[in-house]
Structure formats: C-alpha cells, structure tokens
Amino acid sequence: METRRKALGKGLEELFNSESLELDKIENRIIESASKDEIVDIDLSLLRSNPYQPRKIFDEEALQELSDSIKIYGVFQPIIVKKSIRGYDIIAGERRVKASRMAGLTKIPAIVRDFSDEQMMQIALLENLQRENLTAIEEATAYRDIIKALQITQEELAKKIGKSRSHVTNMLGLLKLPAKVQDMVLKNELSMGHARVLSKLENETDIINFANKVLKENISVRKLENLVDSNYSRHIEIKRKKDKDAKYKYLEEALEEKFGSKVKILDGKIIINYSSLNDLNRIVEIFNINIGD
C-alpha cells in the first residue's frame, strides 16, 4: 500500500503519461489503485466543489435520473476528494455528490488523495474540456490553460485529445477576439463559424461591427465570409481559368478544412488566402514553420 501511495504521490505526471487526456481513465486508475481500506464514507455536508472548477450549471434532468438510480442501487463508484481546512474539496464526482444530496443521502463513499492546487486545476480543466455543451470560447480557453499547465505544444495537445493540429490552432485564435465578441460566443449568440471568420481580422472596431451586424441581420457564416472578403481579403493576383478543372475541388476542400481559409488550386499553384497579419501567422504556424526574431 505504501508503494502505491508513493507512486500516486508523484503527481499527475504518471496519470497524464498517456496518448489521450480522458478524465474517466484518470479517475478509474486512481480508483483501481485504491485498497478497500482507502475507500471511506464522508459526510456530504463536508464536501465542496473544486475551487478551480469553472462549471456551474448541471443538467437537472440527468441529475434527477442519477438520483433515482442512487436511491435504488446506491453510489457504485466512489468520488475522489482532497482534505481541506473545512472539510474536503471534490476532485472528481461532483455529479454523484449532487445526485446523492437529491436522493436524501447523508454520506458518500470517497477516496482521499493529497492533490496540489496545480493538480486540482488540471483535473478541473480536463473535466471542463470534456463537457458536451462547451461553447467555442470555453473550448479554446480549456486548450490554452491545459497547454500552459502541462507545458505541452499545440501539436501534442491535438494528439492527446484526438483533434487535428489546425483545429486546436483555429480554436486558440478565437481568444484574440475582443471580450465583447467572446461574450457573444459564450452566450451562443455567435456560432463557431462566425467567430472563426471574425478571428482573422485585426481591427477591433471592425470585428465588433461585423459581430453586431450578424446578430442584427441574422447573417449566415457564408455571407459573413463574403462581406469580410469584399472588404479585407488580400488576394494574390492570378489569371483565373474560365473553365476550372473540377478534379481539384475535393483537394481544395480538404486544404480549406486544414487551414481554415479559402484555397484555390490552378495553374500549378496552391493559393491560400489570408485576411490579416495575424491570420497569416496562424497559417504559418499550421505549417509548423519556426521563424526566428
């Protein structure tokens, strides 16, 4: 048992030392490593939420279903907590705690672990990232914070969460939007598609004006792209073929998905459009090109 405690005491390095960042797997590894003696019943009144957990809203219907199940079968999987000055902080299992309270329970099985504040933050970030109803800004913020907390690259994060490098880069680009526009995305007033188009612009006033126009006139993402292109896009001068060979269409679409920008293939060239210096830097980063000072 002492050896097991020491192994877990090394921190989250071992728990995160895998190809994927899945909170359920991390939680299961802690539970599987615990002996029966380490699972104790804790008074629900002594528990409080992880102070680093940004999630405040829970699906009430899903909680009620879990509560009904707990009334009949009890709590099958113990929660994971950390001892604090005034009780315990919940590391994993907050839904089980809320459902148990709804079910009228007074105690819940738990495993006590000595997590640091940094580790608690990392767990909260993972839980937040894996919520099904994340807005684009919440997802981008989780990416940024995990990269900072774990000191990994965008490419490493992309592999761990099963996303493309371009997806991570494009999401992080949303955090450059003005706070007012980010708030529109958080409230689901602007879609991810709208936000991605606006994130390519540099002028804050223009971004806000375009965002307001989308809300006021219910403009589609495609129409917004056309408005932005007509005002700001810097296109490389080319002689367009009147009859474009359609066989390149699927390649253009694949490249547009990767780079998040319009792509044209013609006359032996691949042309990637960009709308600002920030947008150009974003594309260069996707190429994984390191440019010195």
C-alpha positions in Angstrom: 0.0 0.0 0.0 2.8 2.4 0.9 4.4 1.8 -2.6 1.1 2.6 -4.2 0.7 5.8 -2.3 4.2 6.9 -3.3 3.5 6.2 -6.9 0.4 8.4 -6.8 2.2 10.9 -4.8 4.5 11.7 -7.7 1.7 13.9 -9.1 -0.3 13.8 -12.2 2.7 13.2 -14.4 2.0 9.4 -14.4 -1.7 9.9 -14.8 -1.2 12.2 -17.8 1.5 10.0 -19.3 -0.7 8.5 -22.0 -1.8 9.2 -25.5 -5.1 10.6 -24.5 -6.4 13.0 -21.9 -9.6 11.4 -20.7 -10.8 12.2 -17.2 -12.7 9.0 -16.8 -9.5 7.0 -17.4 -7.5 9.1 -14.9 -10.3 8.7 -12.3 -10.5 4.9 -12.9 -6.8 4.5 -12.5 -7.0 6.2 -9.1 -9.9 4.0 -8.0 -8.4 0.8 -9.3 -5.2 1.6 -7.3 -7.0 2.2 -4.0 -7.4 -0.6 -1.5 -10.8 -1.3 0.2 -9.4 0.4 3.4 -8.8 3.6 1.5 -12.5 4.0 0.5 -14.2 5.8 3.3 -17.7 7.2 3.8 -17.7 11.0 4.1 -20.5 13.3 5.2 -21.9 15.1 2.2 -22.1 18.3 4.3 -18.3 18.4 4.4 -17.9 18.4 0.7 -17.4 21.5 -1.5 -16.8 21.9 -5.3 -13.3 22.1 -6.7 -12.5 25.8 -6.4 -10.8 25.7 -9.8 -13.9 24.2 -11.5 -15.4 26.7 -13.9 -18.5 24.6 -14.5 -21.5 26.0 -12.6 -24.5 24.6 -14.5 -25.6 20.9 -14.5 -28.3 19.2 -16.5 -31.1 18.9 -13.9 -32.9 16.1 -15.8 -29.7 14.0 -15.9 -29.1 14.7 -12.2 -32.6 13.5 -11.4 -32.1 10.3 -13.3 -28.9 9.6 -11.5 -30.5 10.5 -8.2 -33.3 8.0 -8.8 -30.7 5.3 -9.6 -28.8 6.1 -6.4 -32.0 5.8 -4.3 -32.3 2.2 -5.6 -28.8 1.0 -6.0 -26.6 3.4 -4.1 -23.4 5.0 -5.2 -21.3 2.4 -7.1 -18.2 4.4 -7.8 -16.5 6.4 -5.0 -15.7 10.1 -5.6 -12.2 11.4 -5.2 -11.5 14.2 -2.8 -8.8 16.2 -1.2 -8.7 17.1 2.5 -9.1 20.9 3.1 -9.2 23.1 6.1 -13.0 23.0 6.3 -13.8 19.5 5.1 -13.0 18.2 1.6 -12.7 19.5 -1.9 -14.2 17.4 -4.7 -11.6 16.4 -7.3 -13.9 14.1 -9.3 -17.5 13.1 -8.9 -19.4 16.3 -8.3 -22.5 15.0 -10.2 -22.6 12.0 -7.9 -22.4 14.3 -4.9 -25.3 16.5 -6.2 -27.4 13.5 -7.1 -26.7 11.9 -3.7 -28.0 15.0 -1.9 -31.1 15.0 -4.1 -31.6 11.3 -3.2 -31.5 12.2 0.5 -28.2 10.5 1.4 -26.0 11.9 4.1 -22.8 10.2 3.3 -20.9 9.1 0.1 -18.0 6.7 -0.5 -14.8 8.6 -1.3 -11.1 8.2 -1.8 -8.9 10.9 -0.2 -5.9 12.0 -2.2 -3.4 14.7 -1.5 -3.6 16.7 -4.7 -1.7 20.0 -5.1 -3.5 23.2 -6.2 -1.9 22.8 -9.6 -3.1 19.3 -10.0 -6.7 20.3 -8.9 -6.6 22.9 -11.6 -5.5 20.4 -14.2 -8.3 18.0 -13.3 -10.9 20.8 -13.4 -9.6 21.8 -16.9 -10.0 18.3 -18.2 -13.5 17.9 -16.8 -14.4 21.3 -18.3 -12.9 20.3 -21.7 -14.9 17.1 -21.9 -18.3 18.6 -21.3 -20.6 18.0 -24.2 -22.1 21.5 -24.3 -18.9 23.6 -24.4 -19.1 26.8 -26.3 -16.2 27.6 -28.7 -14.7 30.1 -26.3 -14.8 27.7 -23.4 -13.2 25.0 -25.5 -10.5 27.5 -26.6 -9.9 28.6 -23.0 -9.5 25.0 -21.9 -7.0 24.3 -24.7 -4.9 27.4 -23.7 -5.0 26.5 -20.0 -4.0 22.9 -20.5 -1.2 23.8 -22.8 0.1 26.2 -20.1 -0.5 23.9 -17.2 1.1 20.8 -18.8 3.7 22.8 -20.8 3.0 21.0 -24.0 2.8 22.1 -27.6 -0.4 22.6 -29.7 0.5 19.5 -31.7 1.0 17.4 -28.5 -2.4 18.6 -27.2 -4.1 17.8 -30.5 -2.8 14.2 -30.4 -3.9 13.7 -26.8 -7.5 15.0 -27.3 -7.9 13.4 -30.8 -8.2 16.6 -32.7 -6.2 18.0 -35.7 -3.5 20.5 -35.1 -5.3 23.0 -37.3 -8.4 22.6 -35.1 -6.5 23.5 -32.0 -4.8 26.4 -33.7 -8.0 27.8 -35.1 -9.8 27.5 -31.7 -7.0 29.3 -29.9 -7.3 32.1 -32.4 -10.7 32.8 -31.1 -9.2 34.1 -27.8 -7.8 37.1 -29.8 -11.3 38.3 -30.3 -12.5 41.4 -28.3 -14.0 40.5 -25.0 -17.4 41.7 -26.1 -17.4 39.3 -29.1 -16.1 36.5 -27.0 -19.1 37.1 -24.7 -21.4 36.7 -27.7 -19.9 33.3 -28.4 -20.2 32.3 -24.8 -23.9 33.1 -24.9 -24.3 31.2 -28.2 -25.3 34.4 -29.9 -22.4 33.9 -32.4 -21.6 30.5 -33.8 -18.1 28.9 -34.0 -18.2 29.6 -37.8 -18.9 33.3 -37.3 -16.3 33.6 -34.6 -13.7 31.9 -36.8 -14.2 34.3 -39.6 -14.0 37.3 -37.3 -10.9 36.0 -35.6 -9.0 36.5 -38.9 -9.4 40.3 -38.7 -7.2 42.7 -36.8 -9.2 45.8 -36.3 -11.2 45.5 -33.1 -13.9 48.0 -34.1 -14.5 46.2 -37.4 -14.8 42.9 -35.6 -17.4 44.3 -33.2 -19.3 46.0 -36.0 -19.4 42.8 -38.1 -20.5 40.8 -35.0 -23.3 43.2 -34.3 -24.3 43.0 -38.0 -24.5 39.2 -37.7 -26.8 39.5 -34.7 -29.0 42.3 -36.1 -29.4 40.8 -39.6 -29.1 37.1 -38.8 -26.3 36.8 -41.4 -25.0 33.3 -42.3 -21.4 32.3 -42.0 -21.0 32.2 -45.8 -22.4 35.7 -46.2 -20.2 37.0 -43.4 -17.2 35.4 -45.2 -18.2 37.3 -48.4 -18.6 40.6 -46.6 -15.2 40.2 -45.0 -13.5 39.1 -48.2 -15.0 42.0 -50.1 -13.6 44.5 -47.6 -10.4 43.0 -46.3 -9.1 39.9 -48.1 -5.7 40.4 -49.8 -5.8 38.0 -52.8 -2.7 37.0 -54.7 -3.2 38.3 -58.3 -3.7 35.4 -60.6 -5.2 34.7 -64.0 -8.2 32.5 -63.4 -9.1 29.8 -65.8 -12.6 30.2 -67.2 -13.2 26.5 -67.0 -11.7 25.4 -63.7 -10.8 21.7 -63.6 -13.3 20.2 -61.0 -11.0 17.4 -60.1 -9.1 19.6 -57.7 -12.3 20.6 -55.8 -12.0 17.8 -53.2 -8.4 18.8 -52.6 -9.3 22.4 -52.1 -12.0 21.5 -49.6 -9.5 19.3 -47.6 -7.0 22.1 -47.5 -9.6 24.7 -46.5 -10.6 22.4 -43.6 -6.9 22.2 -42.5 -6.0 25.8 -42.9 -9.4 27.4 -42.1 -9.0 29.7 -45.1 -10.1 29.7 -48.8 -7.8 27.7 -51.0 -7.5 27.6 -54.8 -5.6 25.1 -56.9 -4.9 26.2 -60.5 -2.0 26.8 -63.0 0.3 24.6 -61.0 -0.2 26.7 -57.8 -1.8 26.3 -54.4 -3.2 29.7 -53.3 -4.1 30.2 -49.7 -6.0 33.4 -48.9 -5.4 35.3 -45.6 -7.1 38.4 -44.3 -4.6 39.9 -41.9 -1.1 39.5 -40.5 -2.5 37.5 -37.5 -4.3 35.3 -40.0 -1.1 34.8 -42.0 0.9 33.9 -38.8 -1.8 31.4 -37.9 -1.4 29.7 -41.3 2.4 29.7 -40.9 2.0 28.1 -37.5 -0.1 25.3 -39.0 2.8 24.6 -41.4 4.9 24.2 -38.3 7.5 26.7 -39.6 9.6 28.4 -36.9 10.6 31.9 -37.8 13.4 33.5 -35.8 13.4 37.0 -34.4 
